[in-house]
Amino acid sequence: MSEKTDITLTINGNDHAIKVEPRRTLVDAIREDCGQTGTHIGCEHGICGACTVIVDGEPVRSCLMFAVQAAGKKIRTVEGLATDDTLHPMQQAFMDHHGLQCGFCTPGFLMLAVGVLEREPNISDDDLLDVLSSNLCRCTGYQGIIKAVRAAAIEMRGK
Amino acid sequence: MTEKFVGRSVPRLEDRPLLTGQGKFAADVCFRGQWTMRVVRSPIAHGTIKSIDASAALALPGVHAVWTADDVAHIPPIPFRLTGLKALEPYRQPVLASNTVRYVGEPVAVVFADDQYVAEDAADLVELDIEPLPALTDATDEAGIYEAGLTTEPSVVRKGYGDIDVAFRNAHAVVSLELSVGRHTGVPMETRGAIARYDAARDVLEMHGAAKVPHWNRDTMAKMLGRKRDSVQLYEGHVGGGFGIRGEIYPEDVLVCAAALKFKKPIKWIEDRREHLIAANHSRQQRHKIRAAIDADGLILGIDNEFFHDNGAYMRTHAATVPDLAAAMLPGPYKVPAYRAVGHIRLTNKTPCGTYRAPGRYESTFVRERLLDAIAAKVGVDTVEIRRRNLIGKTAMPYTLGLETLGTHIVYDSGDYARLLDKALAAADWPKLQTDLRARRAKGEKVGCGVAMFVEKSGLGPFDTVRVEVKATGGVEVITGVASIGQGVETVIAQICADALGVDYKTINVIHGQTDRIDKGMGAFASRVTVMCGEATRLAATKLRDKALNHAAQLMQTSADRLDIIDGDVVRIGGGPSMPLSEVARALPEGLNAEDTFESAHMVYPYGVHVAAVRVDPETGGVAIERYVMAYDIGKAVNPKLVEGQIAGGLAQGIGGALLEEFLYDDSGEPLSVTFADYLMPTAHEVPPSTILITEDAPSPLNPLGLKGAGEGGTNPVGAVIASAIDDAIGIPGAVTVLPVTPQRLKALLK
């Protein structure tokens, strides 16, 4: 169980050569072994979505994936969204629409929304609500998040 | 003070780091060489510890130590922070259980290991031999034995005024109800966490991961561990939601600190979600038996309420706070000439309890508003009309209720309740809403609406101190003794400072939650920060402004009354050369700073009205909220957008308690709600868009800006109004007597 394996995780375009036990979750590897603490752990059983990252273009609960399963795949986390000082349209929209308070669930919501909109830029409002109901927020009451994602969707389509 | 920033929805200063993954939450704090702590928790609700065998755990590579109660025998139980009654003291929680376990989840041992994975493996290997005892799970059962000489009813909260017996003797009619609120709690998205390290060079014990009340916790931790106050420092990073439950001193905080001192290693503990749901404070569970004496018009002559408060297995830091508030705030916005409340504080073999957003008021508003609906039904008038008849009038302000709570006399400082009711009903288009719903009901739909009113409290003193400093290098620092739990403290305090001083709010850095930066602080609870710290900030910044102008006048060879501070520059009124504030600061050997304190012996009382329309699905027992209006008068909104955020977020939590969230236990005290799959919190689907009306009709006379706190009005009456709307939808007045109204309960009502 504690035998470690050498793997390389590619996070936001940077390679991280790490040694992990097979049982180590992707989120623990991202946070502890690769030092990218923007991805948060909220429940460790795949329900709250705070740990959502994008793996090969798909939003993924990184608490439900083992690090070894992500080796060789392209992982994107919240740290990779902004370009230098320019926020990603999704980040900007969250700021503009008060889509965050404590900010703990925010990285998960950002990655979920970005992942879905990149695959499905013309997603309907109803489907978007379905998608956003897969993550939990305890501060905002969600309306700011929904407004932000809808605004960002328009912005992202325009690019 | 020119209001350039106060009153405007300026963007939050907090957002950028949080949006870019640069936040520093408890789990993000790491120190070289740290050990992980894992708590071994009781799997038995009530039992006697026969033995604990840690040998297999200690044999695991990477495990350094295992502690049981004997290792922490020198540490006293955790003391009370608020409403601490002497009679409750024997019921305080020890940091590790010694002979008796009293709830599933109680810490009985801790493992220290190299990392989390090893620590969890080792914790599983600690063998507990616990002999079960009968578990008490219902606080309304006859009080039992807690231990020799102590019952499970340590105290009874008694409050009242007027002659209640006369009120009932003279009553035209009496309305009686039995009502229950389910056990639920704040459940912030960030679980708890604490990281302690001991710096031998400075002889300072540090604890990171603090929240809410760092100064009180520092003082208490120092006392508990027998250290000098200044040799313990607490540090708050980002906090992933508070809601009352996060940031109190819990056993785990004390354990990491004690271990850091003992092992001279940084000790890190991060809670997992299952632990959180069985170990962090629960709240809300109460059963009320309430009676109202009324006259022929439905005017209240007296209210007599007896209730049972289930506090779980121990009295934690809040002691009697929740039942005390429930009893004290029950009368709400209505004239109640005679009142008696008897609140039984009960211990059960369930997770111990504390406060949760609108503590005591979510419960008592549900009870009072159900009562008002019942009175309306009894007298045969509309639910709105019955409220109008009983409201306290504007001219009665300030209104002395005749009750005390949290060490203060309750005096409603200002309010025009009837006016807010009108505004809320207008915003909800009430007559049309009722007509539309009636028409739909006639076609067979189960739709209905309700109204609930409430008075909140906020701005608890007794003081807050703030130091404002213009940095010689530019920028302004505001050092406070409050805390941020994600609500936007930095932005709001910066807005107030900016206007008082004459700088851009973006140039202000607000320090909070750092015990080594300011000697005293009260922290963030009871919707107190904007009121208390806001006014202290205004006082300190005003003092600093005068100081800056006087010094600048000398430097600029003019008089202070010919100068102004605009956008961080001292300028001559009418034009001419100016001087940046930082230059004034550089010219002063002692720097440019000022400190002031705001003291207040009374709380301030915002008030609100919620209107809800719901649709009940008789097949599934599901409730969909179709329309939701919240009107809240907070005297003065410093940042309306953030206030809206507080209200909208509060609503979501209120909906959770009204329809979904409940900690259930089986008869043996086994918790049944231990994951997010069985403790259901509202998602984007369950929380509807809402209309939020922030009004400023009744500024508080107790502070110059007129501020009242906005944190809890979104949550307070949600259970009450949803219950009322469901009654209306299913056409059974008074049907809802138990929260949450889960599909099972609703289906039972429809049978």
Interface residues (C-beta under 8 A of the other chain):
Chain A: S2 E21 R23 R24 D28 R31 Q36 T37 G38 T39 H40 I41 G42 C43 E44 H45 I47 C48 A50 T77 V78 E79 L81 A82 L87 Q91 F94 M95 D96 H98 L100 Q101 C102 G103 F104 C105 T106 P107 L110 L129 D130 L132 S133 S134 N135 L136 C137 R138 C139 T140 G141 Y142 Q143 G144 I145 I146
Chain B: P11 R12 E14 D15 R16 L18 L19 T20 G21 Q22 G23 F25 A27 D28 Q116 Y117 V118 G186 V187 P188 M189 E190 T191 H238 V239 G240 G241 G242 F243 D272 R273 I485 G486 Q487 G488 K641 L642 E644 G645 A648 G649 G650 L651 A652 Q653 T675 F676 A677 M681 T683 A684 H685 V687 P689 S690 G714
